[in-house]
Amino acid sequence: MPLLLFSLLLLALPQGTLAADQQPPAKPILTPIFKDPSTSLYTIPIKDGAAPLVLDLAGPLLWSTCAPAHRTIPCNSSVCRVAGRNPPAGCACTSGGQPNTNTNSTGRRCTCTACPYNLATGQCGRGDVTAVPLSANATDGRNPLFPVPFSAFGSCAPDALLASLPSGAAGVAGLSRLPLSLPSQVASVLKVAKRFALCLPTRGARSGAAIFGGGPFQLLAAPPVDVAEGFFEDPYPFHFLKNPRNGAYYVRVTGIEVNNERVPLPPGIFDLHARSGTGGVMLSTMTSYTTLRSEIYRPLRRAFDAATSGIPRAAPVEPFEMCYQVSALSSTRLGFGVANIVLLLDGGGSWLLAGNASLVQVNDRTVCFAFLEMGSATVVPGSPAVIFGGFQMEDHLLLFDLEKEAFGFRGPLPGIRTHCGNFDFSMGSS
C-alpha cells in the first residue's frame, strides 16, 4: 500500500512540486504550531499558499474547502477504498463513489468521495477526494532548511463544516495512524520515516513545532537540548493502543495519584475494550481540557480538593467546577505550586501533571481545576473513558512511531528550563 499510495500521489502532484530530477535528499519536514486564543485549538500553516489547517491528532484524513474546479480521484481506485475506512461514529455520510459533475475530472463517470468530520461540532459532510497542495520546510531537527512543496490526498468540505474552528482556518489535518493521515502520507511521498513529533505551545507563546519524518528535535536552552534524543531507539518506552473503530492514539493508564496518594477508582476503569472500542484513554488536540467519565472525574476532583484544602477558593467559572484565588498561590518553574497529579502508565511509567497542567488561569484573580466531567450524552458505545486534552499536553514533546506503534513524551519541558516555543525557526544551511 505505501508504494502504491506514493505512485498515485506522484501522478496527482500539481506543477511546481518536487520532480524526480530535482528532488533534494529526503529529510524530515517542519512546521510551526500556533494556538488560537479564541478556540484553544492548534493550527499549522502547511496548506500551500492558503489558510492554515487545524491539528486533529485523532483525525483520519486531511480535509479543507476546495475551489469549484478541482481534480478528483476515480471511485474504483485503491485510494478510494482506503478513504472509505473508519467512517466517523454517528455520521450518516458514506464514503465511496458518486456520479461525476466536476468539470476538471477528465471525463470520469464516478468520483471518489470521503466524509470529513469536525470533532469540535460533531458535524460531518461529504466531499470529493482530491490532491491538496502542501508546503513545509525540510529540517535537520535544529532549524528549517529549504522549502518542500508536495501534495497529499484529502477531502473537499463544505464551508459550513468550518464552524467552531479558528477564524481563517481552511480545514483540518488528521494525524491518526490511518493510511490517509498527514504523517502516513508525508512518509510515503517524501520517503522519510513514519514518525512525527509534536510540541504544543501554551497560550501566548510564540509558536510550537511539529516535525514529520523523525530525527532530532532541538530546543533552545542553556545549552540547546535535543529533547528527542534516544527515543527512537529500542526499547521503546510505551506502545499506543489501537481502537478498531478509529485511528486515534490510546495510552494504557493503570491509575492516578494526587499528592503521592492513589486515587480510589473502580478496577479496569481505564481499559480499552478490543471489540467494542469503548473505554481507554484517548489523546486529543481537538479537546481543550482533559475530560473524564464521572466515575473517574469525581474521585479525582475530591482528591485534589482535599490536597489543596488550605488554598482559598474562588467562585467557579464555567465550564470549571473548582477554582482558586490566584493571590494565594505560589509560582514554580512548573506552574502554580499545588499538589501534583500523576498518571500511572503500563510498565511502571508515569506522566506528571504539575500546576501548569492541573490549573488554568481564567482571569486576573482566578485559576481553575483544568479537568471536566464527561456528560452522560457523551458516554455512548465506542466512547473513551478519558479524553486527554491539548492543555495537558502543552510544553511536552510528544513522539509517535507509526511503524513500531510506539508513543513517548518528554516533559514537562519547563522542568529542564525550556518550552515548546523555543524551537529556532531562523533558516539554517543545508
C-alpha positions as CSV (number, residue, x, y, z in Angstrom):
1,M,0.0,0.0,0.0
2,P,2.8,2.6,0.8
3,L,4.4,2.1,-2.7
4,L,1.0,2.3,-4.5
5,L,0.0,5.3,-2.5
6,F,3.3,7.0,-3.3
7,S,2.9,6.3,-7.0
8,L,-0.7,7.6,-7.1
9,L,0.4,10.8,-5.3
10,L,3.1,11.5,-7.8
11,L,0.6,11.3,-10.6
12,A,-1.6,13.7,-8.7
13,L,1.1,16.3,-7.9
14,P,0.4,19.7,-9.5
15,Q,3.1,21.6,-11.3
16,G,5.7,23.2,-9.1
17,T,6.0,20.2,-6.7
18,L,9.1,18.0,-6.4
19,A,10.1,16.4,-9.6
20,A,12.3,13.3,-9.7
21,D,15.3,15.1,-11.3
22,Q,15.3,17.9,-8.7
23,Q,14.2,16.1,-5.5
24,P,16.6,17.0,-2.6
25,P,17.8,14.3,-0.2
26,A,15.0,13.0,1.9
27,K,14.7,15.0,5.2
28,P,12.0,15.4,7.8
29,I,9.8,18.4,7.4
30,L,9.0,21.1,9.9
31,T,6.0,23.4,10.5
32,P,5.2,25.8,13.4
33,I,2.2,25.2,15.5
34,F,0.0,28.1,16.7
35,K,-2.6,28.1,19.4
36,D,-5.7,30.0,18.6
37,P,-6.7,32.2,21.6
38,S,-10.4,32.1,20.9
39,T,-10.9,28.3,20.4
40,S,-7.8,26.9,22.2
41,L,-7.2,24.7,19.0
42,Y,-3.9,24.4,17.3
43,T,-3.1,25.2,13.6
44,I,-0.3,24.6,11.2
45,P,0.4,26.7,8.1
46,I,1.0,23.7,5.8
47,K,-1.5,24.2,3.0
48,D,0.4,25.8,0.1
49,G,-0.4,29.4,-0.3
50,A,-3.6,29.1,1.7
51,A,-5.1,29.4,5.2
52,P,-3.9,27.1,8.0
53,L,-5.2,23.7,9.0
54,V,-6.3,22.7,12.4
55,L,-4.4,19.8,14.0
56,D,-6.6,16.8,14.9
57,L,-4.4,14.1,16.5
58,A,-7.2,11.5,16.1
59,G,-8.3,12.6,12.6
60,P,-8.3,10.0,9.8
61,L,-7.5,12.3,6.9
62,L,-6.8,15.8,5.7
63,W,-9.8,18.0,4.7
64,S,-10.4,21.5,3.5
65,T,-12.6,23.7,1.4
66,C,-11.9,23.4,-2.3
67,A,-12.2,25.6,-5.4
68,P,-15.3,24.7,-7.6
69,A,-13.0,23.2,-10.2
70,H,-10.6,20.6,-8.6
71,R,-9.0,17.3,-9.6
72,T,-10.8,14.2,-8.5
73,I,-9.9,10.5,-7.9
74,P,-11.8,7.6,-9.5
75,C,-14.1,5.8,-7.2
76,N,-12.6,2.3,-8.1
77,S,-9.1,3.3,-7.0
78,S,-7.2,1.8,-4.1
79,V,-7.0,5.3,-2.6
80,C,-10.8,5.5,-2.6
81,R,-11.1,2.2,-0.8
82,V,-8.7,3.5,1.9
83,A,-10.7,6.7,2.2
84,G,-13.9,4.8,3.0
85,R,-12.4,3.1,6.0
86,N,-13.3,4.0,9.6
87,P,-16.2,6.4,8.9
88,P,-16.9,8.9,11.8
89,A,-19.1,7.4,14.5
90,G,-22.7,8.7,14.2
91,C,-22.1,10.2,10.8
92,A,-24.8,9.5,8.3
93,C,-22.4,10.2,5.4
94,T,-21.0,7.2,3.5
95,S,-17.7,7.3,1.6
96,G,-17.2,5.8,-1.8
97,G,-18.3,7.0,-5.2
98,Q,-20.9,9.3,-6.7
99,P,-21.8,10.4,-10.2
100,N,-19.3,12.9,-11.6
101,T,-20.4,16.5,-12.0
102,N,-16.9,18.1,-11.8
103,T,-15.6,19.7,-15.0
104,N,-12.0,19.1,-14.1
105,S,-12.1,15.3,-13.8
106,T,-11.2,14.2,-17.3
107,G,-14.5,12.5,-18.1
108,R,-14.6,10.1,-15.2
109,R,-18.1,8.8,-14.6
110,C,-17.6,8.1,-10.9
111,T,-15.5,10.1,-8.5
112,C,-14.3,9.2,-5.0
113,T,-15.8,10.9,-2.0
114,A,-15.0,10.9,1.7
115,C,-16.7,12.1,4.9
116,P,-14.8,15.0,6.5
117,Y,-15.6,15.3,10.2
118,N,-15.4,18.3,12.5
119,L,-14.8,16.9,16.0
120,A,-15.4,20.4,17.5
121,T,-19.0,20.4,16.4
122,G,-19.7,16.7,15.8
123,Q,-20.8,17.5,12.3
124,C,-19.7,15.7,9.1
125,G,-20.0,16.4,5.4
126,R,-19.3,14.7,2.1
127,G,-16.7,15.9,-0.5
128,D,-14.6,14.8,-3.4
129,V,-11.2,13.2,-2.6
130,T,-8.6,15.4,-4.3
131,A,-4.9,16.2,-4.3
132,V,-4.2,19.0,-1.9
133,P,-1.0,21.1,-2.4
134,L,1.0,21.4,0.7
135,S,4.3,23.0,1.7
136,A,6.7,22.9,4.7
137,N,10.4,23.3,5.3
138,A,12.9,20.5,5.4
139,T,14.7,20.3,8.7
140,D,17.7,18.9,10.4
141,G,15.8,19.0,13.7
142,R,17.5,22.3,14.6
143,N,16.4,24.8,12.0
144,P,14.3,25.0,8.8
145,L,16.5,24.4,5.8
146,F,14.6,24.8,2.5
147,P,11.0,24.7,1.2
148,V,9.5,21.4,0.3
149,P,6.3,21.5,-1.7
150,F,4.3,18.3,-2.1
151,S,0.8,17.0,-2.3
152,A,-1.4,14.7,-0.2
153,F,-4.8,13.2,-0.8
154,G,-7.6,15.0,1.2
155,S,-11.3,15.6,1.1
156,C,-13.1,18.7,0.0
157,A,-15.5,20.0,2.6
158,P,-18.4,22.5,2.6
159,D,-17.8,25.9,4.1
160,A,-20.4,25.1,6.8
161,L,-18.1,22.4,8.2
162,L,-15.6,25.1,9.3
163,A,-18.0,26.2,12.2
164,S,-16.3,26.5,15.6
165,L,-12.8,26.2,14.1
166,P,-10.3,29.1,14.4
167,S,-11.2,32.1,12.2
168,G,-9.4,31.8,8.9
169,A,-8.7,28.1,9.1
170,A,-9.3,26.2,5.8
171,G,-9.9,22.7,7.3
172,V,-8.3,20.0,9.4
173,A,-5.1,18.0,9.2
174,G,-5.7,14.5,10.6
175,L,-2.7,12.9,12.3
176,S,-4.0,9.5,13.1
177,R,-2.3,6.1,12.4
178,L,-4.5,5.6,9.3
179,P,-3.2,5.5,5.7
180,L,-4.5,8.9,4.6
181,S,-3.4,10.8,7.7
182,L,-0.8,13.6,7.2
183,P,2.0,11.6,8.8
184,S,1.3,8.5,6.8
185,Q,1.3,10.4,3.5
186,V,4.3,12.5,4.3
187,A,6.2,9.3,4.9
188,S,5.0,7.8,1.6
189,V,5.5,10.8,-0.6
190,L,8.8,12.2,0.8
191,K,10.4,8.8,1.7
192,V,11.0,9.7,5.3
193,A,10.4,7.7,8.5
194,K,6.8,7.1,9.5
195,R,7.3,9.1,12.7
196,F,6.3,12.5,13.9
197,A,6.8,14.8,16.9
198,L,4.5,17.5,18.3
199,C,5.4,20.3,20.8
200,L,2.1,22.1,21.5
201,P,2.6,25.8,22.6
202,T,0.9,27.4,25.6
203,R,-1.4,30.4,25.3
204,G,0.6,33.5,24.5
205,A,3.7,31.5,23.4
206,R,5.3,32.4,20.0
207,S,4.6,29.0,18.5
208,G,5.3,25.3,19.0
209,A,6.6,23.0,16.4
210,A,5.9,19.7,14.5
211,I,8.4,17.5,12.7
212,F,7.2,14.8,10.4
213,G,9.8,12.1,9.4
214,G,11.8,11.5,12.6
215,G,15.2,12.9,13.6
216,P,16.4,15.3,16.3
217,F,14.1,17.9,17.9
218,Q,16.3,20.6,19.4
219,L,15.0,23.4,21.6
220,L,16.9,26.5,22.7
221,A,18.2,26.2,26.3
222,A,21.5,26.7,28.0
223,P,22.9,24.7,26.3
224,P,20.5,23.7,23.5
225,V,18.9,20.3,24.1
226,D,17.7,17.6,21.7
227,V,14.6,16.5,23.6
228,A,14.0,13.6,21.2
229,E,17.5,12.1,21.7
230,G,17.3,8.4,22.3
231,F,13.6,7.9,22.0
232,F,13.6,6.3,18.6
233,E,16.0,3.6,19.8
234,D,14.8,0.3,21.2
235,P,13.4,-0.4,23.7
236,Y,10.5,1.9,23.2
237,P,9.1,3.4,26.4
238,F,5.4,2.8,25.5
239,H,3.2,1.4,22.8
240,F,0.0,3.0,22.0
241,L,-3.2,1.0,22.0
242,K,-5.3,0.7,18.8
243,N,-9.1,1.0,18.7
244,P,-10.8,-1.0,15.9
245,R,-13.3,1.8,15.4
246,N,-11.0,4.7,14.8
247,G,-7.3,5.6,14.2
248,A,-6.8,7.6,17.4
249,Y,-3.9,7.0,19.8
250,Y,-4.8,5.4,23.2
251,V,-2.4,5.3,26.2
252,R,-2.6,2.4,28.7
253,V,-3.2,4.1,32.1
254,T,-3.4,2.0,35.2
255,G,-4.2,4.6,37.9
256,I,-3.9,8.2,39.1
257,E,-2.1,9.6,42.1
258,V,-2.7,13.0,43.8
259,N,0.0,14.2,46.2
260,N,1.6,10.7,46.1
261,E,-1.6,9.0,47.2
262,R,-3.5,6.6,44.9
263,V,-7.0,7.9,43.9
264,P,-9.6,5.1,44.6
265,L,-11.1,4.1,41.3
266,P,-13.0,1.0,40.1
267,P,-10.9,-1.8,38.7
268,G,-10.4,-1.8,35.0
269,I,-11.9,1.7,34.6
270,F,-9.3,2.7,32.1
271,D,-9.4,-0.4,29.9
272,L,-10.0,-0.2,26.2
273,H,-12.3,-3.0,25.1
274,A,-10.9,-4.5,22.0
275,R,-14.1,-5.5,20.2
276,S,-16.4,-2.6,21.0
277,G,-13.8,0.1,21.0
278,T,-15.3,1.5,24.2
279,G,-13.2,3.0,27.0
280,G,-9.5,3.7,27.1
281,V,-7.5,7.0,27.4
282,M,-7.5,8.8,24.0
283,L,-5.2,11.7,23.2
284,S,-7.0,14.6,21.5
285,T,-5.9,18.0,20.3
286,M,-9.5,18.9,19.5
287,T,-10.5,18.7,23.1
288,S,-9.1,21.6,25.1
289,Y,-9.2,20.1,28.6
290,T,-9.0,16.5,29.8
291,T,-12.5,15.2,30.1
292,L,-13.2,12.1,32.2
293,R,-16.2,9.9,32.9
294,S,-18.0,10.7,36.1
295,E,-16.6,7.7,38.0
296,I,-13.1,8.9,37.3
297,Y,-13.6,12.7,37.4
298,R,-15.4,12.8,40.8
299,P,-12.8,10.8,42.8
300,L,-10.0,12.8,41.1
301,R,-11.7,16.1,42.0
302,R,-12.3,15.1,45.6
303,A,-8.6,14.0,46.0
304,F,-7.3,17.3,44.5
305,D,-9.8,19.3,46.6
306,A,-8.5,17.6,49.8
307,A,-4.9,18.1,48.8
308,T,-5.4,21.8,48.2
309,S,-7.8,22.4,51.2
310,G,-5.6,25.2,52.6
311,I,-5.8,27.3,49.4
312,P,-8.7,29.9,49.4
313,R,-11.3,29.2,46.8
314,A,-12.9,31.5,44.2
315,A,-16.3,31.4,42.6
316,P,-16.5,28.8,39.8
317,V,-16.0,30.0,36.3
318,E,-17.7,27.9,33.6
319,P,-17.1,25.3,32.4
320,F,-14.9,24.6,35.5
321,E,-16.3,23.5,38.9
322,M,-13.5,24.2,41.3
323,C,-11.5,27.4,41.3
324,Y,-8.9,29.2,43.5
325,Q,-7.6,32.7,44.2
326,V,-4.5,33.5,42.2
327,S,-3.1,35.7,45.0
328,A,-3.0,32.7,47.4
329,L,-0.8,30.6,45.1
330,S,3.0,30.4,44.7
331,S,4.7,30.0,41.4
332,T,7.3,27.4,40.3
333,R,9.0,26.5,37.1
334,L,6.2,24.0,36.6
335,G,3.3,26.5,37.2
336,F,1.3,27.1,40.3
337,G,2.6,25.4,43.5
338,V,-0.1,22.8,44.1
339,A,-0.3,19.1,44.7
340,N,0.9,17.1,41.7
341,I,-1.3,14.8,39.7
342,V,0.4,11.7,38.3
343,L,-1.0,9.3,35.7
344,L,0.4,5.8,36.3
345,L,1.2,4.1,33.0
346,D,1.6,0.5,32.0
347,G,5.1,-0.9,32.6
348,G,5.9,1.4,35.5
349,G,6.0,4.7,33.7
350,S,4.2,7.9,34.8
351,W,3.1,11.2,33.4
352,L,3.5,14.2,35.7
353,L,0.7,16.8,35.6
354,A,2.1,19.7,37.8
355,G,0.5,23.1,38.3
356,N,0.9,24.2,34.7
357,A,-1.3,21.2,33.6
358,S,-3.7,20.9,36.5
359,L,-4.7,24.6,36.8
360,V,-5.7,27.1,34.1
361,Q,-5.9,30.8,34.7
362,V,-9.3,32.1,33.6
363,N,-8.9,35.8,34.6
364,D,-6.6,38.1,36.6
365,R,-7.8,36.8,40.0
366,T,-8.9,33.2,39.4
367,V,-7.4,29.8,38.4
368,C,-9.5,26.7,38.0
369,F,-9.0,22.9,38.1
370,A,-8.4,22.2,34.4
371,F,-10.4,18.9,34.2
372,L,-14.0,18.4,33.1
373,E,-16.7,15.8,33.7
374,M,-17.9,13.9,30.7
375,G,-21.6,14.4,30.1
376,S,-24.0,11.5,30.1
377,A,-24.8,12.1,26.5
378,T,-21.1,11.7,25.6
379,V,-20.8,8.3,27.2
380,V,-22.0,6.1,24.3
381,P,-20.7,2.8,22.8
382,G,-17.3,3.4,21.4
383,S,-16.6,6.5,23.6
384,P,-13.4,6.8,25.6
385,A,-13.2,6.7,29.4
386,V,-10.8,9.7,29.3
387,I,-10.2,12.2,26.5
388,F,-6.7,13.6,27.3
389,G,-6.9,17.2,26.1
390,G,-4.5,19.6,24.5
391,F,-3.9,21.8,27.5
392,Q,-2.5,18.9,29.5
393,M,-0.1,18.0,26.6
394,E,1.3,21.6,26.1
395,D,5.0,22.1,26.8
396,H,5.6,18.3,26.3
397,L,7.3,16.8,23.3
398,L,5.0,14.0,22.0
399,L,6.6,11.4,19.8
400,F,4.9,8.8,17.6
401,D,6.4,5.9,15.6
402,L,3.6,4.5,13.4
403,E,5.7,1.6,12.2
404,K,6.6,0.4,15.7
405,E,3.2,1.5,17.2
406,A,5.3,3.4,19.8
407,F,4.5,6.5,21.7
408,G,6.5,8.6,24.1
409,F,6.8,12.0,25.7
410,R,9.4,14.3,27.3
411,G,8.3,16.8,29.8
412,P,7.1,19.0,31.3
413,L,9.8,20.9,29.4
414,P,9.9,23.9,31.8
415,G,11.5,21.4,34.3
416,I,14.6,21.4,32.1
417,R,14.4,25.2,31.5
418,T,12.9,25.2,28.0
419,H,9.5,25.0,26.4
420,C,7.8,24.4,23.1
421,G,8.2,28.0,22.0
422,N,12.0,27.5,21.9
423,F,12.4,25.9,18.5
424,D,14.7,28.1,16.4
425,F,12.8,28.9,13.2
426,S,15.6,31.0,11.7
427,M,16.6,29.5,8.4
428,G,19.6,27.2,8.6
429,S,22.0,26.0,5.9
430,S,21.5,22.6,4.2
